[in-house]
Amino acid sequence: MTSEDTPLPPDASLGRVIAAHVAKIYPQFDADILASQIVDAFWPEGSSRRKRARRPGNSLWSQSDALLITYGNTLVDGVHKPLDLLNDFLRQHLRGAINGVHILPFFPYTSDDGFAVSDFRSVNPQLGDWPDINRIADAFQLMSDLVLNHVSSQGTWFNAYRQGQPPYDSFFFEASPEDDLSMVVRPRTTPLLQEVETKNGPRHVWCTFSHDQIDLDFRNPEVLLEFLRIIRLHLENGVRIIRLDAVAFLWKEAGSPSIHLPQTHEIVKLMRSLANFATEPMILVTETNVPKAENLSYFGKRDEAHVIYNFPLPPLILHAMMSGSARHLLRWQRGMPPAPLGCAYLNFTASHDGIGMRPAEGLLPPEEQEKMIDAVRASGGLVSMRALPGGGEAPYEINCTYFDAMRRTFDGEDDHHIARFICSQTIVMSLEGIPAFYIHSVLATPNDHESVEKRGMNRAINRHRWDYGDLSARLAQPDTQQAIVLGTLRDRLKIRKRQQAFHPNATQFTTELGDARIFAVWRQSLDRQQSIFALHNVSGDTLRLRSDALNLIDDETWIDLLSGETVDADEITLAPYQCRWISNTDH
């Protein structure tokens, strides 16, 4: 333990920082007293913290970072604990390529595949226990979910609320059917309010997502204090990345949209300040599946989230691969600002949820969205809707594995399915930011229609559970789709991690080549020693590009890192869906 990590009494500067946040969130409370309670909740007696806040910088991540997103029970065999199987899979198949893992909610729950948490302090016994989590955290950077907007209707907290037991009797957000709720932004079509019986009579509680997920009332600072204690528990068990699930809906007010309210942003800022004083390298990730400007707002002024999801990528990359044109992807990328110092994007194409359509609003014309939806349906995919303020519905997300979504283009099926999919994932590796891959993308998992039928939910199509023995047999055969996709992505990630130009904050420019069939970006390392031209043919055509279109420096040797070939002095050829990483240094 260094001198900066010794146990300290409440620090004056820390106290002032926290009190400033408190004054904006809870003006009716004594800021100094509540700030002291926050410090005690996050650093209980005997805990250590930094003397000075960690300054914004890019040292929390590097080009070596890549995440796997998975449920704790995606791999099962009926004998071993699922978390042990996951640990084995990570070590056997992804060591050296992936150094981080996001285990989706691994707590006891009642619905929504873990996002209706009934106990935040325990590991779901069907998965394993804290020592199993610890073993994974010992070898991989671990991300956990802080499902802080709501809890299970069957959990301890809500049962205590219904019985009028303090402090839980004031933990949940109540409203009246007479309130003006017409402006509330909803990701679901179910009724917002649910009437429940309590010791004090009937009450209407707020349910943003489902009637098994009851929204908490952060107007009560005791709710915030309890979640800070939960974050501390996560940190002590090896978690280093905290994902703030559904954080945009945190603060609610009748008569407002109840999304992105100022108090929500201030709570994220408070958590960032706590992270700055934490001895552990704690990274905050906000999960806000909303249009671009709203999503970018969670960087704040470098004082909110360290990392935000690049939500437009899944629909834009899907459209590019289906249409054979990166026109809309290129236009969006040209308008994306670099992440501020101390911040980064999380780039992905697939997650446990569907392919969100809200982030495509204003980026893809409605007729192009319809083409994409029709093509996915033709490949066996589904579509989920959301309620619109004032009535009506609109597509909320496409439900399909990303691998099966690549099965066809707007022109129909062809022989390029796997190459098209690999190209889509390579784009994610090439962009500014930290790449993340859903396990079913890494494993080329097809749509699971049987699970949809059994469970009655569209999202089950992308939440297959692999029998680990069957999967291992498939991975041992080099000609299976699973072995081809996993092996190719693993090899490319190993190449990527050696390239300084792929640091999450390395310079990036969208390269204009005059051909929308090529999505191209130029990356330059922070020390300006390495350049990489990342070229991706999103079409089924063979393309030829003059080398001088890239302005390659004449007196340097340029290597395609993916093939190991020296780049032709006159012409660069791109086979259908081929990717090239053309670099002036060979690492």
C-alpha positions in Angstrom: 0.0 0.0 0.0 1.5 3.3 -1.1 1.4 6.6 0.9 -1.5 7.6 -1.3 -3.5 4.5 -0.4 -3.4 4.8 3.4 -6.7 5.0 5.4 -7.6 8.6 5.8 -10.1 10.7 7.7 -12.6 12.6 5.5 -10.5 14.7 3.2 -11.4 18.3 2.9 -11.1 18.4 -0.9 -13.0 15.1 -1.3 -15.7 16.5 1.1 -16.0 19.7 -0.9 -16.3 17.8 -4.2 -19.0 15.5 -2.9 -20.9 18.3 -1.2 -21.0 20.2 -4.4 -22.7 17.3 -6.1 -25.1 16.8 -3.2 -26.2 20.4 -3.3 -27.4 20.0 -6.8 -29.1 16.6 -6.3 -30.6 17.1 -2.9 -30.8 20.9 -2.2 -33.3 20.2 0.7 -30.6 18.2 2.7 -27.5 19.4 4.5 -24.8 19.0 1.9 -21.9 18.5 4.3 -23.7 15.8 6.4 -24.9 13.9 3.4 -21.4 14.1 1.8 -19.9 12.6 4.9 -22.5 9.8 4.7 -21.6 9.2 1.1 -17.9 8.9 1.9 -18.6 6.5 4.7 -20.8 4.4 2.5 -18.2 4.1 -0.3 -15.2 3.8 2.0 -16.3 2.0 5.2 -14.0 2.1 8.2 -10.6 0.7 7.3 -10.9 1.3 3.6 -8.3 3.2 1.7 -8.6 6.0 -0.8 -6.3 8.3 -2.7 -5.2 11.6 -1.2 -5.7 13.4 -4.5 -8.2 12.7 -7.2 -7.0 10.8 -10.3 -6.7 13.2 -13.1 -8.4 12.6 -16.5 -6.1 10.6 -18.7 -5.9 7.7 -21.1 -4.0 5.3 -18.8 -7.0 3.3 -17.8 -7.1 1.4 -21.1 -4.9 0.5 -24.1 -5.0 -1.3 -27.5 -4.7 -4.5 -25.5 -8.2 -4.1 -24.1 -11.1 -6.0 -25.6 -14.2 -7.3 -23.9 -16.4 -10.4 -24.1 -20.1 -9.9 -23.2 -21.8 -13.0 -21.9 -24.4 -14.3 -19.5 -23.0 -16.4 -16.6 -24.9 -19.4 -17.9 -24.4 -19.2 -21.6 -22.2 -22.4 -21.3 -23.7 -25.3 -19.4 -23.1 -29.1 -19.2 -25.4 -30.2 -16.4 -22.4 -31.1 -14.2 -20.2 -28.2 -13.5 -21.0 -24.7 -12.3 -21.6 -22.4 -15.3 -19.1 -19.8 -14.0 -16.5 -22.5 -13.9 -17.3 -23.4 -17.5 -17.1 -19.7 -18.5 -13.7 -19.5 -16.8 -12.5 -22.5 -18.7 -13.7 -21.2 -22.0 -12.0 -17.8 -21.4 -8.7 -19.4 -20.5 -8.8 -22.1 -23.2 -10.0 -20.1 -26.2 -9.7 -16.4 -25.6 -6.6 -15.8 -23.5 -4.2 -13.5 -25.3 -7.1 -12.1 -27.4 -9.7 -10.9 -24.9 -8.6 -9.4 -21.6 -11.9 -8.3 -20.2 -15.3 -9.9 -19.6 -18.7 -8.4 -18.9 -20.8 -11.0 -17.1 -24.4 -9.9 -17.3 -26.3 -9.7 -14.0 -25.0 -12.6 -12.0 -27.3 -12.0 -9.0 -30.5 -13.8 -7.9 -33.4 -12.5 -10.1 -37.0 -13.2 -11.1 -37.3 -12.1 -14.7 -35.7 -10.3 -17.7 -32.7 -12.7 -17.6 -31.2 -11.1 -14.6 -32.3 -7.5 -14.8 -35.0 -7.9 -12.2 -32.6 -8.3 -9.4 -33.9 -9.7 -6.1 -30.6 -9.6 -4.1 -27.7 -7.3 -5.1 -25.3 -8.8 -2.6 -25.4 -12.5 -3.6 -24.3 -14.5 -6.7 -27.1 -16.5 -8.3 -26.4 -20.0 -6.8 -27.4 -21.6 -10.2 -24.2 -19.9 -11.6 -21.8 -20.3 -8.7 -20.6 -18.0 -5.9 -18.3 -15.1 -5.2 -15.1 -17.3 -5.3 -16.1 -18.3 -8.8 -16.4 -14.6 -9.8 -13.1 -13.9 -8.0 -11.3 -16.5 -10.1 -12.5 -14.9 -13.3 -11.6 -11.4 -12.0 -8.0 -12.7 -11.2 -7.3 -13.3 -14.9 -9.7 -10.9 -16.7 -10.8 -7.3 -16.2 -14.4 -7.8 -14.9 -17.4 -5.7 -15.7 -20.5 -6.0 -13.6 -24.0 -4.6 -13.9 -25.3 -2.0 -11.5 -29.0 -2.4 -12.2 -29.8 0.8 -10.3 -33.1 1.9 -11.9 -35.3 -0.9 -10.6 -35.5 -4.1 -8.6 -37.6 -7.2 -8.6 -41.1 -7.0 -7.4 -40.5 -10.2 -5.5 -37.2 -9.1 -3.9 -36.5 -8.3 -0.2 -36.6 -4.5 -0.8 -40.0 -4.4 -2.4 -41.6 -6.9 0.0 -40.4 -4.7 2.9 -41.8 -1.6 1.1 -45.2 -3.3 0.9 -45.1 -4.1 4.6 -44.2 -0.5 5.5 -40.8 -1.4 6.8 -38.2 1.4 7.0 -36.0 2.4 5.2 -37.6 0.5 2.2 -41.0 2.1 2.8 -39.7 5.1 0.9 -37.4 3.3 -1.6 -39.9 3.2 -4.5 -41.2 5.8 -6.9 -45.0 6.4 -6.5 -47.2 8.3 -8.8 -50.9 8.8 -9.4 -52.9 7.9 -12.5 -54.1 11.5 -12.4 -50.5 12.8 -13.0 -49.5 14.0 -16.4 -47.4 11.1 -17.7 -48.0 11.8 -21.4 -44.4 13.0 -22.0 -42.7 10.0 -20.3 -40.2 8.3 -22.7 -40.8 4.5 -22.6 -38.8 1.6 -24.0 -41.8 -0.7 -23.5 -45.5 -0.8 -24.3 -46.7 -2.1 -20.9 -48.6 0.3 -18.6 -46.2 2.7 -16.8 -48.0 2.5 -13.4 -48.9 -0.6 -11.4 -51.3 -0.7 -8.5 -50.0 -2.7 -5.5 -51.4 -3.3 -2.1 -49.3 -2.1 0.8 -49.7 -1.9 4.6 -50.7 1.8 4.1 -53.2 1.0 1.4 -53.1 0.8 -2.4 -50.2 2.6 -4.1 -49.3 3.1 -7.8 -45.6 2.4 -8.4 -43.6 3.4 -11.5 -42.5 0.6 -13.8 -40.3 1.8 -16.7 -39.6 -1.7 -18.0 -42.1 -4.3 -16.7 -44.4 -4.9 -13.7 -41.7 -7.2 -12.2 -39.2 -4.3 -12.3 -40.2 -1.6 -9.8 -38.4 1.7 -10.2 -36.5 3.1 -7.2 -36.9 6.6 -5.9 -33.5 8.3 -5.9 -35.1 11.4 -4.4 -34.5 9.5 -1.2 -30.7 9.7 -0.6 -30.8 6.4 1.3 -31.3 4.7 -2.1 -28.1 6.2 -3.4 -26.2 5.3 -0.3 -27.3 1.7 -0.6 -26.0 1.5 -4.2 -22.7 3.0 -3.2 -22.3 0.2 -0.7 -23.1 -2.3 -3.4 -20.4 -0.7 -5.7 -17.9 -1.2 -2.9 -18.9 -4.8 -2.6 -18.3 -5.3 -6.3 -14.9 -3.6 -6.1 -13.8 -5.8 -3.2 -14.7 -8.8 -5.3 -12.5 -7.8 -8.2 -14.9 -5.8 -10.4 -13.1 -2.9 -12.1 -15.8 -1.8 -14.6 -19.2 -0.7 -13.4 -21.9 -0.7 -16.0 -24.8 1.7 -15.0 -27.7 -0.1 -16.5 -30.7 2.0 -17.8 -29.2 5.0 -16.0 -31.0 7.5 -18.2 -34.3 6.8 -16.5 -33.0 7.2 -13.0 -34.6 10.4 -11.9 -38.3 10.9 -12.6 -40.8 13.8 -12.5 -44.4 13.7 -13.5 -45.0 16.2 -16.4 -41.5 15.6 -17.8 -40.0 13.0 -20.2 -38.3 11.4 -17.1 -35.2 10.7 -19.1 -31.8 12.4 -18.9 -32.9 14.8 -16.2 -30.2 17.0 -14.6 -30.2 15.0 -11.3 -29.4 11.8 -13.3 -26.4 13.4 -14.8 -25.3 14.8 -11.4 -25.5 11.3 -9.8 -23.2 10.0 -12.6 -20.8 12.9 -11.9 -20.9 12.0 -8.2 -20.0 8.4 -9.0 -17.2 9.6 -11.3 -15.8 11.7 -8.4 -15.8 8.7 -6.1 -14.0 6.7 -8.8 -11.4 9.5 -9.1 -10.5 9.0 -5.4 -10.8 5.2 -5.4 -7.5 3.3 -5.1 -8.9 0.7 -7.6 -8.9 1.6 -11.3 -12.7 1.9 -11.3 -14.3 2.6 -14.8 -17.8 3.8 -15.2 -19.8 2.8 -18.3 -23.2 4.3 -19.0 -25.8 2.2 -20.9 -28.0 4.6 -22.7 -29.6 3.2 -25.8 -30.7 6.6 -27.2 -29.9 8.9 -30.2 -26.4 10.3 -30.6 -26.6 13.7 -28.9 -28.3 12.2 -25.8 -25.8 9.4 -25.6 -22.8 11.7 -26.0 -24.1 13.9 -23.1 -23.0 11.2 -20.7 -19.4 12.1 -21.2 -20.4 15.4 -19.6 -17.3 17.7 -19.5 -15.0 14.7 -18.9 -16.7 14.4 -15.5 -19.4 11.7 -16.0 -18.9 8.3 -17.7 -15.4 7.1 -18.6 -17.0 5.1 -21.4 -20.2 5.2 -23.3 -21.6 2.6 -25.7 -21.4 3.5 -29.4 -25.1 2.5 -30.0 -25.4 3.6 -33.6 -22.8 1.1 -34.7 -25.0 -2.1 -34.7 -27.7 -0.8 -37.0 -25.3 1.2 -39.2 -22.8 -1.6 -39.7 -25.7 -4.0 -40.4 -27.1 -1.7 -43.0 -23.7 -1.3 -44.7 -23.2 -5.0 -44.9 -26.7 -5.7 -46.2 -26.8 -2.8 -48.7 -23.2 -3.1 -49.9 -22.7 0.6 -49.2 -21.1 2.3 -46.2 -22.6 5.6 -47.2 -24.6 6.1 -44.0 -21.9 4.6 -41.8 -19.3 6.9 -43.4 -21.5 10.0 -43.0 -22.1 9.2 -39.3 -18.5 8.4 -38.6 -17.4 11.7 -40.1 -19.6 13.5 -37.7 -18.5 11.7 -34.6 -16.2 13.7 -32.3 -13.2 12.0 -30.7 -13.8 10.9 -27.2 -12.6 13.6 -24.7 -9.4 13.0 -22.7 -10.0 10.4 -20.1 -13.0 9.0 -22.0 -13.6 6.3 -24.6 -16.2 4.7 -26.8 -17.3 1.1 -26.3 -17.7 -0.3 -29.8 -19.9 -3.3 -30.5 -22.4 -4.8 -32.9 -24.3 -7.2 -30.7 -25.3 -7.6 -27.1 -27.8 -9.6 -25.0 -30.5 -7.1 -26.2 -31.6 -6.6 -29.8 -30.1 -4.3 -32.4 -31.4 -1.0 -31.2 -33.3 1.1 -33.7 -33.6 4.3 -31.7 -29.9 5.2 -32.3 -30.6 4.9 -36.1 -33.1 7.7 -35.9 -31.9 10.5 -38.1 -29.0 8.4 -39.4 -30.9 5.9 -41.6 -33.9 6.9 -43.7 -37.1 5.2 -42.7 -37.2 3.3 -46.0 -33.7 1.9 -45.4 -34.7 0.8 -41.9 -37.7 -1.0 -43.4 -35.4 -2.8 -45.9 -33.1 -3.9 -43.1 -36.0 -5.1 -41.0 -37.5 -7.0 -44.0 -34.1 -8.7 -44.7 -33.7 -9.7 -41.0 -37.2 -11.2 -41.0 -36.3 -13.2 -44.1 -33.4 -14.6 -42.1 -35.7 -15.6 -39.2 -35.3 -12.5 -37.1 -38.0 -10.7 -35.1 -38.8 -7.0 -34.3 -39.9 -5.5 -30.9 -41.8 -2.3 -30.7 -41.9 0.6 -28.3 -44.7 2.9 -27.3 -44.6 6.5 -28.6 -45.5 9.5 -26.4 -49.1 10.3 -27.2 -49.8 6.9 -28.6 -48.7 4.6 -31.4 -45.7 2.3 -31.8 -42.3 2.3 -33.6 -39.6 -0.4 -34.0 -37.5 -0.4 -30.8 -35.0 -3.2 -31.7 -34.3 -6.0 -34.2 -34.1 -9.4 -32.5 -31.7 -11.7 -34.2 -28.2 -13.0 -33.7 -25.8 -10.8 -35.5 -24.3 -13.8 -37.2 -27.7 -14.8 -38.7 -28.5 -11.1 -39.5 -25.5 -11.3 -41.9 -27.0 -14.4 -43.7 -28.3 -12.3 -46.5 -28.1 -8.9 -48.2 -30.9 -6.8 -49.7 -30.4 -8.9 -52.8 -30.8 -12.2 -51.0 -28.5 -15.0 -49.8 -25.1 -15.7 -51.2 -21.8 -17.5 -50.5 -20.3 -14.7 -48.5 -22.1 -15.2 -45.2 -19.0 -15.8 -43.0 -16.8 -13.3 -44.8 -19.5 -10.6 -44.4 -19.8 -11.3 -40.7 -16.0 -11.3 -40.1 -15.9 -7.9 -41.9 -18.5 -6.5 -39.6 -16.6 -7.5 -36.5 -13.3 -6.2 -38.0 -14.8 -2.8 -38.4 -15.4 -2.8 -34.6 -11.8 -3.6 -34.0 -10.6 -0.8 -36.3 -12.4 2.1 -34.8 -11.4 4.6 -32.1 -12.6 3.0 -28.8 -12.6 -0.3 -26.9 -14.0 -3.2 -28.9 -16.6 -5.5 -27.2 -18.0 -8.8 -28.6 -21.1 -10.7 -27.5 -20.3 -14.3 -27.0 -22.9 -15.4 -29.6 -21.0 -13.3 -32.2 -17.7 -14.9 -31.3 -19.3 -18.3 -31.5 -21.3 -17.7 -34.7 -24.5 -18.7 -32.9 -27.6 -19.1 -35.1 -31.1 -17.8 -34.1 -32.6 -19.8 -31.2 -36.3 -20.0 -32.3 -37.0 -22.8 -29.8 -36.1 -20.5 -26.9 -38.4 -17.8 -28.2 -41.3 -20.3 -28.3 -40.5 -21.7 -24.9 -39.9 -18.4 -23.1 -42.4 -16.2 -25.0 -39.9 -13.3 -25.5 -38.2 -12.1 -28.7 -34.9 -11.5 -27.1 -34.5 -15.2 -26.3 -33.6 -15.6 -30.0 -30.1 -14.2 -29.2 -29.6 -15.8 -25.8 -28.9 -19.4 -26.7 -27.3 -21.7 -24.1 -24.6 -23.8 -25.5 -24.0 -27.3 -24.2 -20.3 -27.0 -23.4 -19.4 -30.5 -24.6 -21.1 -29.9 -28.0 -19.5 -26.5 -28.3 -16.0 -27.9 -27.5 -16.5 -30.6 -30.1 -17.4 -28.0 -32.7 -14.4 -25.8 -31.8 -12.1 -28.8 -32.2 -13.2 -29.3 -35.8 -11.5 -26.6 -37.9 -14.2 -26.5 -40.6 -17.2 -25.7 -38.4 -18.7 -22.2 -38.4 -17.9 -21.8 -34.7 -14.2 -22.7 -35.2 -13.7 -20.6 -38.3 -15.3 -17.5 -36.7 -13.7 -17.8 -33.3 -10.3 -18.6 -34.8 -10.4 -15.7 -37.2 -11.6 -13.1 -34.6 -9.1 -14.4 -32.1 -6.2 -14.0 -34.6 -7.2 -10.5 -35.5 -7.6 -9.4 -31.9 -4.1 -10.7 -31.2 -2.7 -8.7 -34.1 -4.7 -5.6 -33.0 -3.4 -5.6 -29.4 0.2 -5.1 -30.7 -0.7 -2.0 -32.7 -0.2 1.3 -30.9 -2.3 3.0 -33.6 -5.3 1.0 -32.3 -5.1 2.6 -28.8 -8.7 3.6 -27.9 -7.8 7.3 -28.1 -5.3 7.2 -31.0 -6.1 9.7 -33.8 -8.8 8.7 -36.2 -9.9 10.2 -39.5 -12.5 8.9 -41.8 -10.8 8.4 -45.2 -12.6 9.5 -48.4 -11.9 7.1 -51.2 -14.7 7.9 -53.6 -16.2 4.5 -53.3 -18.9 3.9 -50.7 -18.3 0.2 -50.9 -15.2 0.8 -48.8 -15.4 1.9 -45.2 -11.9 3.3 -44.4 -10.4 5.0 -41.4 -6.9 6.2 -40.8 -5.5 5.6 -37.3 -2.3 7.2 -35.9 -0.6 6.2 -32.6 -0.4 8.8 -29.9 3.3 9.1 -30.4 2.7 9.5 -34.2 5.1 6.7 -35.0 2.6 4.3 -36.4 -0.2 4.7 -39.0 -2.8 2.2 -40.0 -5.2 2.5 -43.0 -8.1 0.2 -42.1 -10.0 -0.7 -45.2 -13.2 -2.8 -45.2 -15.0 -3.9 -48.4 -18.6 -4.0 -47.3 -19.7 -5.4 -50.7 -19.7 -8.6 -52.6 -17.6 -7.1 -55.4 -13.9 -7.3 -56.0 -12.5 -3.8 -55.7 -9.3 -2.3 -56.9 -7.9 0.8 -55.4 -4.9 2.8 -56.5 -2.3 2.9 -53.7 -1.8 6.7 -54.1 -5.4 7.1 -53.0 -4.2 6.5 -49.5 -1.2 8.9 -49.8 1.2 6.3 -48.5 4.6 7.7 -47.8 6.9 6.6 -50.6 10.1 5.9 -48.6 8.3 3.6 -46.1 7.4 -0.1 -46.5 3.7 -0.7 -46.0 2.4 -4.0 -44.7 -1.1 -5.5 -44.6 -1.1 -6.7 -41.0 -3.9 -9.1 -41.6 -2.3 -11.0 -44.5 1.4 -10.2 -43.8 1.8 -9.1 -47.4 3.8 -6.0 -48.5 1.3 -3.6 -50.1 1.6 -3.3 -53.9 3.1 0.0 -55.0 0.4 0.6 -57.6 -2.8 -1.2 -56.7 -4.6 -2.6 -53.7 -7.2 -5.3 -54.3 -10.0 -6.0 -51.9 -11.9 -9.3 -52.4 -15.6 -9.4 -51.4 -15.8 -8.4 -47.7 -12.1 -8.4 -47.3 -10.4 -6.2 -44.7 -6.9 -4.8 -44.8 -4.9 -3.1 -42.0 -2.1 -1.3 -44.0 0.6 -0.1 -41.6 4.0 1.5 -41.9 5.3 -0.8 -39.0 5.0 -4.5 -38.6 4.3 -5.5 -35.0 
